[in-house]
Amino acid sequence: MSNDNASFLTQEAYDRLAAELEQLSTEGREDIAKRIELAREEGDLRENGGYHAAKDEQGKIEARIRQLTAMLKEAQISEAPEADGVVRPGTVITACIFGDEERFLLGSREIAGGDDDLNVYSEQSALGASIIGMKIGDTGSYTAPNGKEIPVEILNVETYGG
């Protein structure tokens, strides 16, 4: 039974995200609670910049905890698929998009970790959903958020090396 909201994650990415979730859920929450308490002791909360900054950070931590919890719950964990010429989540795609050659990972940004040189497109994005299952040499298009049809040609499919 597959889940349309599931994202492909390598075991390494899953473990890294699970460790981040554990850290945020324990030490992260404890640290921010201490900062909020110290800021409260400073007095008037309406004009207390430290208190408001700590509360903002608390909101960001809680949002990240919710995001990680949902992602890890729905993740499909496996090795990056071996490239066989077919576009799949977890593969690196080289495509001609609107006349420009672009190379990107199809999957979650979380897979790429710190690889800032590689663009990442979700398999649920307009582009990602439109190219899944395409083969090298296939052409198609997707509808951009502005309503414009963007032509796509698959030039290469590679195994993601992490």
C-alpha positions in Angstrom: 0.0 0.0 0.0 1.7 3.2 -1.1 1.0 6.6 0.3 0.9 9.6 -2.1 2.2 11.9 0.6 5.2 9.7 1.4 8.7 10.9 0.5 11.6 8.8 -0.4 14.4 9.0 2.2 17.7 7.1 2.3 18.5 5.4 5.6 21.2 7.9 6.2 18.8 10.9 5.7 16.2 9.2 7.9 18.7 8.6 10.7 19.9 12.2 10.5 16.4 13.6 10.6 15.4 11.2 13.5 18.4 12.5 15.4 17.4 16.1 14.7 13.9 15.4 15.9 15.2 13.7 19.1 17.5 16.7 19.8 14.7 19.3 19.2 12.2 17.3 21.2 14.4 17.1 24.2 17.3 19.5 24.5 15.9 22.0 22.1 12.6 22.3 24.0 14.4 22.4 27.4 16.8 25.2 26.2 14.1 27.4 24.8 11.9 26.9 27.9 14.8 28.1 30.0 15.4 31.1 27.8 11.7 32.0 28.0 11.7 31.7 31.8 14.8 33.9 32.1 13.3 36.5 29.8 10.0 36.5 31.8 12.0 37.3 34.9 13.2 40.5 33.3 9.7 42.1 33.8 7.2 43.7 31.5 6.6 41.2 28.6 5.1 43.8 26.3 8.5 45.5 25.8 10.7 42.5 26.4 12.6 41.8 23.1 14.3 38.7 24.6 11.0 37.2 25.5 9.5 37.8 22.1 12.6 36.4 20.3 12.5 33.3 22.5 8.8 32.8 21.8 9.4 33.1 18.1 12.2 30.6 18.2 10.0 28.3 20.2 7.4 28.5 17.5 10.0 27.6 14.8 11.2 24.6 16.9 7.7 23.3 17.3 7.0 23.7 13.6 10.1 21.8 12.7 9.2 19.1 15.2 5.8 18.7 13.5 7.4 18.7 10.1 9.9 16.1 11.0 7.4 13.9 12.8 5.1 13.9 9.8 7.9 13.3 7.3 9.5 10.4 9.2 6.0 8.8 9.8 5.3 8.9 6.0 8.8 8.3 4.7 9.6 5.4 2.3 13.1 4.4 3.4 15.3 2.6 0.9 18.6 3.0 -0.9 18.6 5.4 -3.8 17.2 3.5 -6.8 19.6 2.3 -9.4 19.2 4.4 -12.5 17.7 2.4 -15.3 16.7 5.4 -17.5 13.3 5.9 -15.8 12.6 8.9 -13.6 11.9 7.8 -10.0 12.0 9.5 -6.6 15.5 9.4 -5.4 17.2 9.8 -8.8 19.2 12.6 -10.2 17.6 14.0 -13.4 19.1 16.1 -16.2 16.4 17.7 -18.2 15.9 20.4 -20.7 13.3 22.7 -19.0 12.0 25.6 -21.0 15.1 25.4 -23.2 17.6 25.3 -20.3 19.5 22.2 -19.2 19.0 21.6 -15.4 20.3 18.8 -13.2 18.3 18.1 -10.0 17.4 15.4 -7.4 13.8 14.3 -7.4 12.8 13.8 -3.8 13.0 15.6 -0.5 15.5 18.4 0.3 16.2 16.4 3.4 17.9 13.7 1.3 20.4 16.1 -0.1 21.4 17.3 3.4 24.1 19.8 2.9 24.6 19.3 -0.9 23.8 22.9 -1.9 25.1 22.3 -5.5 22.2 20.1 -6.3 18.7 21.5 -6.8 15.9 19.4 -5.3 12.3 19.1 -6.6 9.7 17.2 -4.6 8.0 14.3 -6.4 4.7 16.1 -5.4 5.7 19.3 -7.1 4.2 20.2 -10.5 7.5 19.3 -12.2 8.1 16.2 -10.2 4.7 14.7 -10.6 4.8 15.4 -14.3 8.1 13.5 -15.0 7.8 10.5 -12.7 7.8 7.4 -15.0 9.3 9.3 -18.0 12.3 7.8 -19.7 15.4 9.3 -21.2 14.4 11.0 -24.4 10.7 11.5 -23.4 9.2 14.9 -23.6 6.2 16.4 -21.8 5.2 19.5 -20.0 3.9 20.7 -16.6 1.8 23.7 -15.6 3.8 26.3 -13.6 2.1 28.1 -10.7 1.5 31.1 -13.0 -0.5 28.8 -15.4 2.1 28.6 -18.1 2.9 25.3 -19.7 6.6 24.5 -19.4 8.1 22.0 -21.8 10.4 19.3 -20.4 12.7 16.7 -22.1 14.5 14.1 -20.0 18.1 14.0 -21.0 19.6 11.7 -18.3 18.7 9.8 -15.2 21.4 8.9 -12.6 21.6 7.1 -9.4 21.9 9.5 -6.5 25.2 9.1 -4.8 24.5 11.0 -1.6 
